[in-house]
C-alpha cells in the first residue's frame, strides 16, 4: 500500500535568500529547513508548508511558463513510479531525476505539474503540512490498472480545465482592444464551448447565460465580469475578464479657431466654470483655497466670492435659475448659493453611488455630475441626493474615464478628461462620444506640471470658452 502523505506547492525563485526573507519577515512564515548551496528551502505557516527552489530545477522544458509545481511526499515512491510510468506517459512525460528513483516528476508541454518524492527520514514537520483533498489518500497496489487509469483521468481532467481557461483568457485578451458593440455575440473558442455544459457571465449580483452584449447587463466602456463555466466533467471554473463595449459610429474630430483671449487669475485652481452674459462664475479647488466667485470676462477682480472651510476641496459647479450648485471632492456633500450674492443657502449629501464629486452641469431639468469614472449621473435638482439615471461614456475605439468639468449646451454634454488636453462632445441619451476637440497646442502653452491642466468649459453664444487650473488665460473658440 502506498500513502500520499502530504502535498505542498513548490515556488521557483532565482533569489533564494531574498525570497526566504520575504516569506519570513513579511508573511511571517517559519523557516523549517534550508540548503542555500543546493538552492532549496522549506517554510511553514498555519499548517501549510511550501518549498522554494530554483526555476526549472531539473533542466526540463526551457519554455516553462509556470511559477511552480505541486510536490507530493509518498511512501514507496519507487513502486508508484513503476505503477504510473507506463500508463501516464501516454499523455505526459515522466522521468526520474539525476540522483535516482527517490524523486520523479510528471509534466506536460507547459512544464512541471506534479512531483513525487519519498522523505529520507521522518520529521515532525510532515504532520503539519496541508493534506491533499483534506485526507490521506491510499493507493492499493493490488489494483494497478485502476490506479493508473484514475491518475490518468485526473491529469487529463486538470489539463482540460487548464486548456479551457487558457483558451478563454487568450480570447478575452485578444478582444479587449477590439471590443464589442451592443448586440454582438461573444464568440467563445471551441475549446471552451465543446467542454462546457453551461457558460454564464456575472456582473456583481447579476448573471446571464445569454452570450450577447446586451445593454441590460453591459454598459459602454469597460465592464468587469466573471465567466462561470460548468464543465462536462462536473467541474466549475471561473475567470475574471474585462469586456469593452464601444459605439458603432466614428468620433468626429472638431476643428476650431481661437477668436479671442482674455486674462485669468493663475492663482485660481479651476474646477467649475460658467458664463452668464459677460459674467464668469467659477469654482476653485484645493484645501485651504477653495471658493466660489464671479467676475467679468476680461477682468480678474472678483465681483463677489465666498471662501470654503479649510477641509473643503471644491469641485464642479452649475447655475440653476437664481442659484449655483457646487460639488466638493471627497467631503460627500455639495453646496447651494444665491447666484447674486454668493451667500450659502444650504447643503446636500451625495447619492451613495457617487464616491467623489468632480464635474457638474445642468440640462434644464436635472443636474449632471461626474465622479472621476466613466459614468455621468443625472440628479434631481430638488434633491441632488437622488439619482434619476446614469450613462456610461465611450467612443467607437476608446474608453474614457476620469470625466471632469462638464457643460451642457444645445442638447450635448461637453466634458474635460482629467490630465488630457481634449474635450468630449457626448450624447446625453446614451453616453456616446460623437465629437472631440483636441486642445494640445493650447494646453502646451499653459501646462508646466501635472496639476495645471485643461479644465473649464462654458459657452458664449455658440463659441466655446475654455481655461485650465492655474492658467493665466481664457480662450474663446469658434468651431469651423
C-alpha positions as CSV (number, residue, x, y, z in Angstrom):
1,X,0.0,0.0,0.0
2,X,1.2,3.5,-0.9
3,X,0.2,6.5,1.1
4,X,0.1,10.1,-0.2
5,X,1.4,11.7,3.0
6,X,1.4,15.4,2.1
7,X,1.1,18.0,-0.6
8,X,2.8,21.3,-0.8
9,X,3.4,23.9,-3.5
10,X,6.9,24.4,-5.0
11,X,7.6,28.0,-5.7
12,X,10.5,28.8,-8.1
13,X,12.8,31.7,-7.3
14,X,16.2,32.9,-8.6
15,X,17.0,34.8,-5.4
16,X,16.5,32.2,-2.7
17,X,17.8,34.2,0.3
18,X,15.8,37.2,-0.7
19,X,12.7,35.1,-1.0
20,X,13.3,33.5,2.3
21,X,13.5,36.9,3.9
22,X,10.2,38.0,2.2
23,X,8.3,34.9,3.4
24,X,9.7,35.0,7.0
25,X,9.7,38.8,7.7
26,X,6.8,40.0,5.6
27,X,4.4,37.0,5.5
28,X,5.6,35.6,8.9
29,X,6.4,32.0,7.7
30,X,8.8,29.9,9.8
31,X,11.9,28.6,8.1
32,X,11.8,24.8,8.7
33,X,14.9,23.7,6.7
34,X,17.2,25.1,4.0
35,X,20.3,24.3,1.9
36,X,21.5,27.5,0.3
37,X,24.1,25.8,-1.7
38,X,21.6,23.3,-3.1
39,X,19.1,26.2,-3.6
40,X,16.1,24.9,-1.7
41,X,14.2,25.8,1.5
42,X,11.1,24.6,3.4
43,X,8.9,27.1,5.1
44,X,5.6,26.7,7.0
45,X,2.7,28.7,8.4
46,X,-0.6,27.8,9.9
47,X,-0.2,24.1,8.9
48,X,0.8,24.9,5.3
49,X,4.2,24.2,4.0
50,X,5.9,25.5,0.9
51,X,9.2,24.8,-0.8
52,X,11.4,27.4,-2.5
53,X,13.8,26.2,-5.2
54,X,15.5,27.5,-8.4
55,X,13.4,27.7,-11.5
56,X,13.4,24.7,-13.8
57,X,15.4,22.8,-11.2
58,X,15.9,19.7,-13.2
59,X,16.6,21.2,-16.6
60,X,13.4,20.2,-18.2
61,X,11.3,22.2,-20.6
62,X,13.1,25.5,-21.2
63,X,9.9,27.2,-22.2
64,X,8.3,26.7,-18.8
65,X,5.6,29.3,-18.1
66,X,4.6,28.0,-14.6
67,X,5.8,29.7,-11.4
68,X,6.0,26.4,-9.6
69,X,4.5,22.9,-9.2
70,X,2.9,20.6,-6.6
71,X,5.1,18.2,-4.6
72,X,3.8,15.0,-3.0
73,X,5.5,13.1,-0.3
74,X,4.6,9.5,-0.6
75,X,5.6,6.1,0.8
76,X,7.3,3.7,-1.6
77,X,8.0,6.3,-4.3
78,X,9.7,3.7,-6.5
79,X,6.6,1.5,-6.5
80,X,4.5,4.5,-7.5
81,X,7.0,5.2,-10.3
82,X,6.6,1.7,-11.7
83,X,2.9,1.9,-11.5
84,X,2.4,5.2,-13.2
85,X,5.4,5.1,-15.6
86,X,3.8,3.1,-18.5
87,X,0.2,4.4,-18.4
88,X,0.8,8.1,-17.6
89,X,3.3,8.7,-20.3
90,X,0.5,8.2,-22.9
91,X,-0.3,11.9,-22.4
92,X,2.5,13.2,-20.3
93,X,6.3,12.8,-19.9
94,X,7.5,11.2,-16.7
95,X,11.1,10.9,-15.6
96,X,13.3,10.3,-12.6
97,X,15.9,12.9,-11.6
98,X,19.6,12.5,-11.8
99,X,20.0,11.1,-8.3
100,X,17.7,8.2,-9.0
101,X,14.2,7.0,-8.4
102,X,13.7,8.6,-5.0
103,X,12.0,11.5,-6.8
104,X,10.3,11.9,-10.2
105,X,8.1,14.4,-12.0
106,X,5.2,14.4,-14.4
107,X,4.9,17.3,-16.7
108,X,3.2,18.4,-19.9
109,X,4.2,20.9,-22.6
110,X,4.0,23.8,-20.2
111,X,6.3,22.5,-17.6
112,X,6.1,20.6,-14.3
113,X,2.7,19.8,-12.9
114,X,3.4,17.2,-10.3
115,X,6.5,16.0,-8.4
116,X,6.7,12.9,-6.2
117,X,9.3,12.1,-3.6
118,X,10.0,9.9,-0.6
119,X,11.4,11.6,2.6
120,X,14.7,10.1,3.6
121,X,13.7,10.3,7.3
122,X,10.5,11.1,9.1
123,X,10.4,14.5,10.8
124,X,7.7,16.2,12.8
125,X,7.1,18.9,10.1
126,X,5.4,16.2,8.0
127,X,2.5,16.2,10.3
128,X,1.8,19.9,9.8
129,X,1.6,20.2,6.1
130,X,-1.6,20.5,4.1
131,X,-3.2,17.2,3.3
132,X,-4.2,16.6,-0.3
133,X,-8.1,16.9,-0.5
134,X,-8.1,17.2,3.2
135,X,-7.4,13.4,3.7
136,X,-4.6,10.9,3.4
137,X,-5.1,9.2,0.1
138,X,-4.4,5.5,-0.1
139,X,-3.4,3.7,-3.3
140,X,-3.7,-0.1,-3.2
141,X,-1.1,-1.6,-5.5
142,X,-3.1,-4.8,-6.0
143,X,-5.3,-2.9,-8.5
144,X,-2.6,-1.2,-10.5
145,X,-4.7,-0.7,-13.6
146,X,-7.4,1.2,-11.7
147,X,-4.8,3.3,-10.0
148,X,-3.1,4.2,-13.3
149,X,-6.3,4.9,-15.0
150,X,-7.6,7.1,-12.2
151,X,-4.4,9.0,-12.2
152,X,-4.6,9.5,-16.0
153,X,-8.2,10.7,-15.7
154,X,-7.1,13.2,-13.0
155,X,-4.3,14.5,-15.2
156,X,-6.5,14.7,-18.3
157,X,-9.2,16.5,-16.4
158,X,-6.8,19.0,-14.9
159,X,-5.2,19.5,-18.3
160,X,-8.6,20.1,-19.9
161,X,-9.6,22.6,-17.3
162,X,-6.3,24.5,-17.8
163,X,-6.9,24.3,-21.6
164,X,-10.4,25.8,-21.2
165,X,-9.2,28.7,-19.0
166,X,-6.1,29.4,-21.2
167,X,-8.2,29.4,-24.3
168,X,-10.8,31.8,-22.7
169,X,-8.1,34.1,-21.4
170,X,-6.4,34.3,-24.9
171,X,-9.8,35.1,-26.4
172,X,-10.6,37.8,-23.9
173,X,-7.2,39.4,-24.2
174,X,-7.5,39.4,-28.0
175,X,-10.9,41.1,-27.8
176,X,-10.0,43.7,-25.2
177,X,-8.6,46.2,-27.7
178,X,-11.0,45.3,-30.4
179,X,-14.1,45.5,-28.2
180,X,-17.7,44.8,-28.9
181,X,-20.8,46.7,-29.9
182,X,-24.3,46.2,-28.4
183,X,-25.9,43.2,-30.0
184,X,-22.6,41.4,-30.7
185,X,-22.3,37.8,-29.8
186,X,-19.4,36.6,-27.7
187,X,-17.9,34.0,-30.0
188,X,-16.1,31.9,-27.4
189,X,-13.5,29.4,-28.5
190,X,-14.4,25.8,-29.4
191,X,-12.1,24.6,-26.6
192,X,-14.5,26.3,-24.1
193,X,-17.9,25.5,-25.7
194,X,-17.1,21.9,-26.6
195,X,-16.1,21.1,-23.0
196,X,-18.7,23.2,-21.3
197,X,-22.1,22.1,-20.1
198,X,-23.0,25.7,-19.5
199,X,-21.4,29.2,-19.5
200,X,-22.7,32.3,-17.8
201,X,-21.4,35.8,-17.2
202,X,-21.8,37.5,-13.8
203,X,-21.8,41.2,-13.1
204,X,-21.7,41.6,-9.4
205,X,-25.1,40.5,-8.3
206,X,-26.4,40.0,-11.9
207,X,-25.8,37.0,-14.1
208,X,-26.8,35.9,-17.6
209,X,-26.2,32.8,-19.7
210,X,-27.1,34.8,-22.9
211,X,-23.7,35.3,-24.5
212,X,-24.7,38.6,-26.3
213,X,-23.6,42.1,-25.4
214,X,-27.0,43.3,-24.0
215,X,-27.5,46.8,-22.6
216,X,-29.5,45.2,-19.8
217,X,-26.2,43.9,-18.4
218,X,-23.4,45.8,-20.2
219,X,-22.6,49.5,-20.3
220,X,-20.5,51.4,-22.7
221,X,-16.8,51.4,-21.8
222,X,-15.1,48.7,-19.7
223,X,-17.2,46.1,-18.0
224,X,-15.6,43.9,-15.2
225,X,-17.2,40.5,-15.5
226,X,-16.7,36.9,-14.4
227,X,-17.1,33.9,-16.7
228,X,-18.6,30.9,-14.9
229,X,-18.1,27.6,-16.7
230,X,-19.6,24.3,-15.7
231,X,-17.6,21.6,-17.5
232,X,-19.0,18.3,-18.8
233,X,-16.7,16.7,-16.3
234,X,-18.6,18.3,-13.4
235,X,-16.0,21.0,-12.5
236,X,-17.0,24.6,-12.0
237,X,-14.4,27.1,-13.4
238,X,-14.4,30.9,-13.2
239,X,-12.3,33.6,-14.8
240,X,-12.4,37.3,-14.4
241,X,-12.2,39.4,-17.6
242,X,-12.8,42.9,-18.9
243,X,-15.2,43.4,-21.8
244,X,-15.0,46.7,-23.6
245,X,-18.1,48.0,-25.3
246,X,-17.6,50.7,-28.0
247,X,-20.0,52.8,-30.0
248,X,-20.6,52.0,-33.7
249,X,-20.3,55.5,-35.1
250,X,-16.9,57.2,-35.6
251,X,-16.0,60.1,-33.3
252,X,-15.8,63.4,-35.3
253,X,-12.7,65.5,-34.7
254,X,-14.0,69.0,-34.4
255,X,-11.8,71.7,-36.0
256,X,-11.7,75.2,-34.4
257,X,-10.0,78.5,-34.3
258,X,-9.2,80.8,-31.4
259,X,-11.1,84.1,-31.8
260,X,-10.3,85.8,-28.5
261,X,-8.1,85.6,-25.5
262,X,-8.9,87.0,-22.0
263,X,-6.9,87.3,-18.8
264,X,-7.4,84.7,-16.0
265,X,-6.1,84.7,-12.5
266,X,-3.3,82.0,-12.4
267,X,-3.9,81.5,-8.7
268,X,-7.3,80.0,-9.4
269,X,-7.4,76.2,-9.4
270,X,-10.4,75.9,-11.7
271,X,-12.9,73.1,-11.0
272,X,-16.2,74.7,-12.2
273,X,-16.7,77.3,-14.9
274,X,-19.8,79.0,-16.3
275,X,-20.7,82.2,-18.2
276,X,-23.9,84.1,-18.0
277,X,-24.0,87.3,-20.0
278,X,-20.5,88.7,-19.5
279,X,-20.1,87.3,-16.0
280,X,-17.9,84.3,-15.2
281,X,-18.9,82.1,-12.3
282,X,-16.0,79.9,-11.1
283,X,-15.5,77.2,-8.5
284,X,-11.9,76.9,-7.4
285,X,-10.4,73.9,-5.5
286,X,-7.5,73.0,-3.2
287,X,-7.9,72.6,0.6
288,X,-7.5,76.0,2.2
289,X,-8.0,77.9,-1.0
290,X,-11.4,76.6,-2.2
291,X,-14.0,79.3,-3.1
292,X,-16.9,80.2,-5.3
293,X,-16.5,83.6,-7.1
294,X,-17.7,85.6,-10.0
295,X,-16.0,88.3,-12.1
296,X,-16.4,90.0,-15.5
297,X,-14.9,88.4,-18.6
298,X,-11.8,90.4,-19.4
299,X,-11.1,91.2,-15.8
300,X,-9.8,89.1,-12.9
301,X,-11.1,91.1,-10.0
302,X,-13.9,89.3,-8.2
303,X,-17.3,91.0,-8.0
304,X,-18.2,88.6,-5.2
305,X,-16.7,85.5,-3.6
306,X,-17.3,83.0,-0.8
307,X,-14.5,81.0,0.8
308,X,-14.9,77.4,2.0
309,X,-13.7,75.9,5.2
310,X,-10.1,74.6,5.4
311,X,-11.1,71.0,5.0
312,X,-13.2,71.6,1.8
313,X,-11.8,70.8,-1.7
314,X,-14.3,72.5,-4.1
315,X,-15.2,70.9,-7.4
316,X,-17.6,71.5,-10.2
317,X,-20.5,73.9,-10.2
318,X,-23.7,74.7,-12.2
319,X,-26.1,77.6,-12.5
320,X,-29.8,76.7,-11.9
321,X,-32.0,79.7,-12.1
322,X,-31.1,82.1,-9.3
323,X,-28.9,79.5,-7.6
324,X,-25.5,78.0,-8.0
325,X,-24.8,74.3,-7.1
326,X,-21.3,73.3,-6.1
327,X,-19.7,69.9,-5.5
328,X,-16.9,69.0,-3.2
329,X,-14.2,66.4,-4.0
330,X,-14.2,64.0,-1.0
331,X,-16.5,65.6,1.6
332,X,-19.5,63.7,0.2
333,X,-21.7,66.9,0.1
334,X,-22.4,69.9,-2.1
335,X,-23.5,73.5,-1.5
336,X,-26.2,75.7,-2.8
337,X,-25.6,79.5,-3.1
338,X,-27.5,82.6,-4.0
339,X,-26.3,83.5,-7.5
340,X,-26.3,87.2,-6.9
341,X,-24.6,87.5,-3.5
342,X,-22.9,84.0,-3.5
343,X,-24.1,83.6,0.1
344,X,-24.5,80.0,1.2
345,X,-28.1,78.8,1.3
346,X,-27.9,75.1,2.0
347,X,-26.0,71.8,1.7
348,X,-27.0,68.4,0.2
349,X,-25.5,64.9,0.5
350,X,-24.2,62.9,-2.5
351,X,-26.0,59.8,-3.6
352,X,-24.2,56.7,-2.3
353,X,-23.3,55.6,-5.9
354,X,-21.0,58.7,-6.2
355,X,-17.7,58.1,-4.4
356,X,-16.4,61.6,-5.2
357,X,-17.6,64.9,-6.7
358,X,-15.8,66.1,-9.9
359,X,-17.8,67.9,-12.5
360,X,-21.3,69.4,-12.6
361,X,-23.7,70.9,-15.1
362,X,-27.5,71.4,-15.7
363,X,-29.6,70.3,-18.7
364,X,-32.6,72.4,-17.9
365,X,-34.2,69.6,-15.9
366,X,-31.6,67.6,-14.0
367,X,-28.1,68.3,-12.6
368,X,-25.5,66.1,-14.3
369,X,-22.5,65.1,-12.2
370,X,-19.2,63.2,-12.8
371,X,-17.3,61.4,-10.1
372,X,-14.0,60.6,-11.9
373,X,-15.2,57.4,-13.5
374,X,-16.7,56.8,-17.0
375,X,-20.2,57.5,-15.6
376,X,-22.3,60.6,-15.6
377,X,-25.2,60.8,-13.1
378,X,-28.4,62.7,-13.7
379,X,-29.6,64.1,-10.3
380,X,-32.9,65.5,-9.1
381,X,-32.4,69.3,-8.9
382,X,-34.9,69.5,-6.0
383,X,-32.9,66.7,-4.2
384,X,-29.4,66.0,-5.6
385,X,-29.0,63.0,-3.3
386,X,-31.4,61.1,-5.7
387,X,-30.1,59.6,-9.0
388,X,-32.6,59.8,-11.8
389,X,-30.5,57.8,-14.2
390,X,-26.9,57.4,-15.3
391,X,-24.9,56.9,-18.6
392,X,-21.5,55.4,-19.3
393,X,-19.3,57.2,-21.8
394,X,-17.2,55.7,-24.6
395,X,-16.2,56.3,-28.2
396,X,-16.0,53.9,-31.1
397,X,-12.5,52.8,-30.3
398,X,-11.6,54.3,-26.9
399,X,-12.6,54.0,-23.3
400,X,-12.9,57.3,-21.3
401,X,-12.9,57.6,-17.6
402,X,-11.9,60.4,-15.2
403,X,-14.5,62.7,-16.8
404,X,-14.1,66.0,-15.1
405,X,-15.6,69.5,-15.6
406,X,-18.9,69.5,-17.5
407,X,-21.0,71.8,-19.6
408,X,-24.4,71.2,-21.2
409,X,-25.2,73.1,-24.4
410,X,-27.8,72.7,-27.1
411,X,-28.5,69.0,-26.4
412,X,-25.0,67.8,-25.8
413,X,-22.7,67.3,-22.7
414,X,-19.2,68.6,-23.1
415,X,-16.6,67.1,-20.8
416,X,-13.0,67.6,-19.8
417,X,-11.0,64.4,-19.3
418,X,-8.6,64.9,-16.4
419,X,-5.0,65.4,-17.5
420,X,-5.9,65.1,-21.2
421,X,-5.9,68.1,-23.5
422,X,-9.3,67.1,-25.0
423,X,-13.0,68.0,-24.6
424,X,-15.6,65.3,-25.5
425,X,-19.0,66.0,-27.0
426,X,-21.4,63.4,-25.6
427,X,-24.9,62.3,-26.5
428,X,-26.8,62.5,-23.1
429,X,-29.2,59.9,-24.2
430,X,-26.7,57.0,-24.3
431,X,-23.2,58.2,-23.4
432,X,-21.9,58.0,-27.0
433,X,-18.9,60.3,-27.7
434,X,-19.9,61.9,-31.0
435,X,-17.1,64.6,-31.2
436,X,-13.8,65.6,-29.8
437,X,-11.8,68.8,-29.5
438,X,-8.1,68.5,-29.3
439,X,-6.5,71.4,-27.5
440,X,-3.0,70.0,-27.3
441,X,-1.3,73.2,-28.6
442,X,-3.2,75.5,-26.3
443,X,-2.5,73.2,-23.3
444,X,1.2,73.2,-24.1
445,X,1.4,77.0,-23.6
446,X,-0.2,76.8,-20.2
447,X,0.8,73.4,-18.6
448,X,4.1,73.3,-16.8
449,X,3.4,70.3,-14.4
450,X,0.8,67.6,-13.7
451,X,-1.8,69.9,-12.0
452,X,-2.2,72.9,-14.3
453,X,-4.3,71.1,-16.8
454,X,-7.1,72.0,-19.2
455,X,-10.3,72.2,-17.0
456,X,-13.0,74.7,-17.7
457,X,-15.8,74.8,-20.3
458,X,-18.5,77.4,-20.9
459,X,-20.4,78.8,-23.9
460,X,-20.6,82.4,-25.0
461,X,-23.2,82.2,-27.7
462,X,-22.2,79.4,-29.9
463,X,-18.5,79.9,-29.1
464,X,-16.8,77.7,-26.5
465,X,-14.8,79.4,-23.8
466,X,-12.1,77.3,-22.1
467,X,-9.5,77.7,-19.4
468,X,-7.5,75.5,-17.0
469,X,-6.2,75.0,-13.5
470,X,-3.9,77.9,-12.7
471,X,-3.9,79.2,-16.3
472,X,-3.3,82.8,-17.0
473,X,-5.6,82.9,-20.0
474,X,-9.2,82.2,-21.0
475,X,-9.7,81.2,-24.7
476,X,-12.8,81.8,-26.8
477,X,-13.1,79.1,-29.5
478,X,-15.2,79.0,-32.7
479,X,-15.9,75.6,-34.3
480,X,-15.1,75.6,-38.0
